[in-house]
C-alpha cells in the first residue's frame, strides 16, 4: 500500500508547477512594471481576464460553454489571484470573482469561455441519474419501522427517563461532530464485495456531517462502475465527473469556482460523481490523487465512496485517508472474509487498523448471526465495530430520506459518524 504523504506532495508540486514556470518565463523588467513579458498571451480588451475555472457571470443550470483542456497555459501572472494556502472553508470572506447567480439545487454551473490561445474542449452533456421511463416504476417509500413500533416507543418515552438520556447523548454527539478542523478530513468507505451497503453507509455519513457541520461537506464517488451514490443522495442529473475535474482544477480557484462543477445537495453538501452511469467508465489513479489533494482545502469533511477491495484506487484511498470505514454484510461469510482482510491490515502501519471502523449492515430483519460474538471477533484485530440495524426504508433502495429512517438507524448513523470523525482527528 503506497504512502499517502508522498503522492500528495507530488501532486501539489505538479499543481504549482505551471504557475512557477510562467512567472520564471517573464523578464524582471516586465514583472517590475506589472506588464506581461513579450510573447505572453494578452487578456481580452474591455474587462479583466478570467481564470480557467471561473464560471461565467449570470450562468446557471446547464450552459454549454467549453472549459479549458488540461495542461494549457494560464492567464498572465498579474491577472491570477493568489493560491489559497489553507483550508478555504475557514476564509468565508476571501476575495471572490464578480457576483454570480446563486446555484440552485441539482444544478451545476458552467465555466467561462476558455482563455485566448487555449484549445476548447467538449463540455459533457447532462445525463439523468434515473431514466425517465424507469422513474415511475418506484413505489412510494415506506418508513423505516412500522407505525405500531413508533407509537410504542413514544409511550415508553413519556413514562420513563429515556427521553432525557437520548437528549444528553444527542448533545454530546453533536459536540463531537461540530469540532473545528485545521485541514480537511478525508474518510474512505469501502467493502470487500458488492451488496455490502457501502454506498448506503457513505451516503449516511455524508448527510450526517452536512447536517451537523457549518463548513462545506464533499461526497466523492470513486466507484465509477455503475455506482449508486448519486441515486441514494437524491441527485437528478450528472455532468462533470472526477476525471473531468482532474483536468480543470487549479491552485488559484476559489470555492465558488470549484462548486460550479459539483452537484449541490441539501445542507451545504456537494457531490462529485465518478461517472455518468455509463458501462465501462474508469477512474485512473492519477486523476483520483489530483482531485483529492486539490479539493481537500475547500471542504471540512470529504467522504469517499471507494471501489471494493483490492482495487488500486481503494487501496490508495485507504492509505491516504485519516479514517476508514469497511462495510460488511451481517452474514457468516461476510464476517469471515472481513476477518481475513483485517488480519492482513494488521501487517500495515498501526494507524491503518486503529483508524478503521467495521460496519455490520443488517439487510434482513433476522440475519441469523450473533452480532455480539461477531463484533468481538472483529474487534480482536484492533478495529472498531458498529452495527447498522435493518431498516425497511434503506432496504427498499432509492433516495434516502432521513425523515423516514427508523429511530435506531438514525442513532446508529450518528454514532458511527461521530466515532469516525474522532478517529480522523487523531491523524494529520
C-alpha positions in Angstrom: 0.0 0.0 0.0 1.6 3.3 -1.0 2.3 6.1 1.4 -0.3 8.8 1.1 2.0 11.7 2.1 4.4 11.0 -0.9 1.9 11.2 -3.7 0.1 14.2 -2.2 3.4 16.1 -2.2 4.0 15.1 -5.9 0.5 16.3 -6.9 0.8 19.6 -5.1 4.2 20.2 -6.7 2.6 19.5 -10.2 -0.3 21.8 -9.5 2.0 24.7 -8.6 4.5 23.9 -11.4 2.5 25.6 -14.1 2.3 29.0 -12.3 6.0 28.9 -11.3 7.1 28.2 -14.9 5.0 31.0 -16.2 6.5 33.5 -13.7 10.1 32.5 -14.5 9.5 33.0 -18.2 8.7 36.7 -17.6 11.6 39.2 -17.6 12.5 41.1 -14.5 11.6 44.4 -16.1 8.2 43.2 -17.2 7.5 41.9 -13.7 8.6 45.2 -12.1 6.3 47.2 -14.5 3.4 44.8 -14.0 3.2 44.0 -17.7 3.4 40.6 -19.3 6.6 39.5 -21.0 6.9 39.5 -24.7 5.0 36.7 -26.3 2.8 36.2 -23.2 -0.9 35.9 -24.0 -2.7 39.2 -23.7 -6.0 39.5 -21.8 -9.1 40.4 -23.8 -9.9 44.1 -24.0 -12.8 45.6 -22.1 -12.7 43.6 -19.0 -10.5 41.6 -16.6 -9.1 38.2 -17.5 -10.8 35.2 -16.0 -9.2 32.1 -14.6 -9.7 28.8 -16.4 -12.2 27.5 -13.8 -14.2 30.7 -13.1 -17.9 30.2 -14.0 -19.3 32.9 -16.3 -21.5 35.6 -14.8 -25.2 35.1 -15.0 -24.9 31.5 -16.0 -26.8 28.9 -14.0 -28.1 25.5 -14.6 -26.5 23.7 -17.6 -25.0 26.1 -20.0 -22.6 24.7 -22.6 -19.6 27.0 -23.0 -16.4 24.9 -23.2 -13.9 24.6 -20.4 -10.1 24.6 -20.9 -8.3 21.4 -21.6 -5.8 20.1 -19.0 -2.2 21.4 -19.2 -3.0 24.6 -21.1 -1.3 27.9 -20.4 -3.0 30.0 -17.8 -3.8 33.7 -17.8 -0.9 36.2 -17.3 0.6 36.2 -13.8 -0.7 39.7 -12.9 -4.3 38.6 -13.7 -4.1 35.5 -11.5 -5.4 35.6 -7.9 -3.0 34.2 -5.3 -3.4 30.5 -4.5 -5.2 29.7 -1.3 -2.6 28.1 1.0 -5.0 26.8 3.7 -8.4 25.2 4.0 -10.7 27.5 2.1 -13.8 26.9 4.3 -12.1 28.9 7.1 -11.9 32.0 4.9 -15.5 32.8 4.1 -14.7 36.5 3.3 -11.8 35.8 0.9 -12.0 37.8 -2.4 -14.3 36.2 -4.9 -14.9 36.6 -8.6 -17.7 39.1 -9.7 -21.1 38.4 -8.3 -22.8 35.5 -9.9 -26.3 34.0 -9.8 -26.6 31.6 -6.9 -26.5 27.9 -7.5 -29.9 26.1 -7.2 -30.1 22.5 -6.0 -29.5 19.8 -8.6 -27.8 22.3 -11.0 -24.2 22.6 -12.0 -22.9 26.0 -13.2 -20.6 26.0 -16.2 -17.1 27.6 -16.5 -16.4 30.6 -18.5 -15.1 30.5 -22.1 -11.5 29.2 -22.5 -8.6 31.6 -22.4 -7.2 33.0 -25.6 -4.9 30.5 -27.2 -6.3 27.5 -25.2 -7.8 24.6 -27.1 -11.5 24.3 -26.4 -12.7 21.0 -25.0 -16.0 19.4 -25.3 -18.4 20.1 -22.5 -20.1 16.9 -21.3 -23.8 16.6 -21.7 -26.0 16.4 -18.7 -27.5 12.9 -18.0 -30.3 11.9 -15.7 -29.4 9.6 -12.8 -32.5 7.5 -13.5 -34.1 7.1 -16.9 -37.4 8.9 -17.1 -39.1 5.8 -18.3 -38.0 4.0 -15.1 -38.6 6.8 -12.6 -42.2 5.9 -12.4 -41.5 2.3 -11.5 -40.5 3.1 -8.0 -43.2 2.8 -5.3 -43.9 5.3 -2.5 -41.1 5.0 0.1 -42.0 3.4 3.4 -41.0 4.4 6.9 -38.1 2.5 8.3 -40.2 0.9 11.0 -43.9 0.0 11.4 -46.3 2.5 12.9 -47.0 0.4 15.9 -43.4 0.3 16.8 -43.2 4.1 16.7 -46.3 4.5 18.8 -44.9 2.1 21.4 -41.6 3.9 21.6 -43.4 7.3 22.1 -45.4 5.8 25.0 -42.3 4.4 26.7 -40.6 7.8 26.5 -43.5 9.5 28.3 -43.4 7.1 31.3 -39.6 6.7 31.6 -36.5 8.8 31.7 -35.2 7.6 28.4 -36.0 10.9 26.7 -33.5 12.8 28.9 -30.8 10.2 28.2 -31.4 10.5 24.4 -31.2 14.3 24.6 -27.9 14.1 26.6 -26.4 11.6 24.1 -27.5 13.6 21.1 -26.0 16.7 22.6 -22.7 15.0 23.3 -22.6 13.5 19.8 -23.3 16.9 18.2 -20.4 18.5 20.0 -18.1 15.9 18.5 -19.4 16.3 15.0 -19.1 20.1 15.2 -15.4 20.2 16.2 -13.3 22.5 14.1 -10.7 21.2 11.7 -7.4 22.7 10.6 -7.3 20.8 7.4 -10.0 18.9 5.6 -10.7 15.4 6.9 -10.9 12.5 4.3 -12.9 9.4 5.2 -12.8 6.4 2.8 -15.7 3.9 2.7 -15.1 0.6 1.0 -16.0 -3.1 1.2 -14.7 -6.4 0.1 -17.7 -7.3 -2.1 -20.7 -5.8 -3.7 -24.0 -5.5 -1.9 -22.5 -4.8 1.5 -24.1 -1.4 1.8 -21.0 0.6 1.1 -22.7 3.4 -0.8 -25.6 3.5 1.7 -23.1 3.9 4.6 -21.2 6.6 2.6 -24.5 8.5 2.0 -25.5 8.3 5.7 -22.1 9.6 6.8 -22.2 12.5 4.3 -25.7 13.6 5.2 -24.9 13.4 8.9 -21.8 15.6 8.6 -23.7 18.0 6.4 -26.5 18.3 8.9 -24.3 18.9 12.0 -21.4 20.9 10.5 -21.3 24.5 9.3 -18.5 24.1 6.8 -19.0 22.5 3.3 -19.0 18.7 3.0 -18.0 16.8 -0.1 -19.0 13.3 -1.2 -16.8 11.8 -3.9 -17.8 8.7 -5.8 -14.6 6.8 -6.6 -16.6 3.8 -7.8 -17.4 4.7 -11.4 -18.7 1.2 -12.3 -22.4 1.9 -12.1 -22.2 3.3 -8.5 -25.4 4.1 -6.6 -24.2 7.0 -4.5 -25.8 9.8 -6.7 -29.1 7.9 -6.6 -29.0 7.4 -2.8 -28.3 11.1 -2.3 -31.2 12.2 -4.5 -29.2 13.7 -7.4 -31.3 14.2 -10.5 -28.7 14.9 -13.2 -24.9 14.4 -13.6 -22.5 16.2 -15.8 -18.9 16.7 -14.5 -17.1 13.6 -13.2 -14.0 13.1 -11.2 -11.9 12.6 -14.3 -13.2 15.9 -15.8 -12.5 17.9 -12.7 -9.0 16.5 -12.5 -8.2 18.2 -15.8 -9.7 21.5 -14.7 -8.9 22.2 -11.1 -6.0 24.7 -10.5 -4.5 26.1 -7.3 -5.9 29.7 -7.8 -9.5 28.5 -8.0 -11.9 29.6 -5.2 -14.6 27.5 -3.5 -17.2 29.2 -5.7 -15.2 28.2 -8.8 -15.0 24.6 -7.7 -18.6 24.1 -6.7 -19.6 25.1 -10.3 -18.5 21.6 -11.3 -20.3 19.8 -8.4 -23.8 18.6 -7.7 -25.4 20.6 -4.9 -27.1 18.7 -2.2 -29.1 19.9 0.9 -27.3 21.3 4.0 -24.2 22.7 2.2 -23.2 19.3 0.9 -21.7 18.7 -2.6 -21.3 15.6 -4.8 -18.6 14.7 -7.3 -19.8 11.7 -9.3 -17.4 9.1 -10.6 -19.2 8.6 -13.9 -22.4 9.4 -15.7 -23.8 5.9 -15.2 -22.0 4.5 -18.3 -20.8 1.0 -18.5 -17.0 0.7 -18.8 -16.2 4.1 -17.1 -12.9 4.0 -15.4 -11.2 6.2 -12.8 -7.4 6.3 -13.1 -5.2 6.6 -10.1 -3.6 9.9 -11.2 -6.9 11.6 -11.6 -8.1 10.5 -8.2 -4.9 11.7 -6.5 -5.0 15.1 -8.1 -8.7 15.7 -7.3 -8.4 14.6 -3.6 -5.3 16.7 -3.0 -6.7 19.8 -4.8 -10.2 19.8 -3.2 -9.2 18.9 0.3 -8.6 22.5 1.4 -12.1 23.6 0.4 -14.2 21.2 2.5 -14.2 20.4 6.2 -15.0 16.7 5.6 -14.8 14.6 2.5 -16.4 11.2 2.3 -15.1 8.9 -0.5 -17.2 6.0 -1.8 -14.4 3.8 -3.0 -14.3 0.7 -5.2 -14.3 -2.7 -3.5 -11.0 -4.1 -2.3 -8.5 -4.9 -3.5 -8.9 -2.3 -6.4 -5.9 0.1 -6.7 -7.8 3.3 -6.1 -9.4 1.8 -3.0 -6.0 0.8 -1.6 -4.6 4.3 -2.2 -7.8 5.9 -0.7 -7.4 3.8 2.5 -3.8 4.8 2.9 -4.3 8.5 2.3 -7.4 9.0 4.4 -7.5 9.9 8.0 -10.2 7.3 8.8 -11.5 4.3 7.1 -14.9 2.5 7.1 -15.3 -1.1 6.0 -18.9 -2.1 5.2 -19.7 -5.7 5.9 -22.9 -7.7 5.4 -24.1 -9.2 8.7 -23.7 -12.7 7.5 -21.3 -15.5 8.5 -19.5 -15.5 5.2 -19.2 -11.7 5.3 -17.7 -11.6 8.7 -15.3 -14.5 7.9 -14.0 -12.7 4.8 -13.7 -9.4 6.6 -11.7 -11.0 9.4 -9.2 -12.2 6.9 -8.9 -8.7 5.4 -8.4 -7.2 8.9 -5.7 -9.7 9.7 -3.9 -8.6 6.5 -4.3 -4.9 7.6 -2.6 -5.7 10.9 0.6 -6.1 8.9 0.4 -2.4 7.8 1.3 0.6 9.9 -0.5 0.6 13.2 -2.6 3.7 12.4 -4.3 1.9 9.5 -6.1 -0.7 11.5 -6.6 1.6 14.5 -8.4 4.2 12.3 -10.7 1.6 10.8 -14.3 1.1 11.7 -16.2 -2.0 10.6 -19.9 -1.5 10.0 -22.0 -4.7 10.2 -25.1 -3.9 8.0 -28.2 -5.9 8.5 -30.1 -6.2 5.2 -32.8 -8.6 6.5 -34.9 -8.4 9.7 -33.3 -11.5 11.2 -29.7 -12.0 10.0 -29.2 -15.4 11.6 -25.9 -14.2 13.1 -24.9 -13.5 16.7 -23.8 -9.9 16.2 -22.2 -9.7 19.7 -19.9 -12.6 19.1 -19.1 -11.4 15.5 -18.2 -8.0 16.8 -15.9 -9.3 19.5 -14.1 -11.5 16.9 -13.5 -8.5 14.6 -12.5 -6.2 17.5 -9.7 -8.6 18.4 -7.9 -7.4 15.3 -7.7 -3.8 16.6 -10.5 -2.3 14.5 -13.7 -0.7 15.9 -17.1 -2.2 15.1 -20.5 -0.6 14.7 -23.9 -2.2 13.7 -26.3 -0.6 11.3 -29.7 -2.3 12.1 -32.2 -3.4 9.5 -34.3 -0.5 8.2 -37.2 -1.0 5.7 -36.5 2.3 4.1 -32.9 1.6 3.4 -33.6 -2.0 2.3 -36.0 -0.8 -0.4 -33.3 1.2 -2.2 -33.8 4.6 -3.9 -33.3 8.0 -2.4 -32.5 8.1 1.3 -35.0 10.4 3.1 -33.7 10.9 6.6 -37.2 11.7 8.0 -38.2 8.1 7.0 -35.4 6.4 8.8 -36.1 4.3 11.8 -35.1 5.8 15.2 -32.4 3.1 15.8 -31.0 3.7 12.3 -30.6 7.5 12.9 -28.9 6.9 16.2 -26.6 4.3 14.8 -25.6 6.5 11.8 -24.9 9.5 14.1 -22.8 7.4 16.5 -20.9 6.0 13.5 -20.2 9.4 12.1 -19.0 10.7 15.5 -16.7 7.8 16.0 -15.2 8.0 12.5 -14.7 11.8 12.8 -12.9 11.4 16.2 -10.6 8.8 14.6 -9.9 11.2 11.7 -8.9 14.0 14.1 -6.2 11.8 15.5 -4.3 11.9 12.2 -2.8 14.8 10.4 
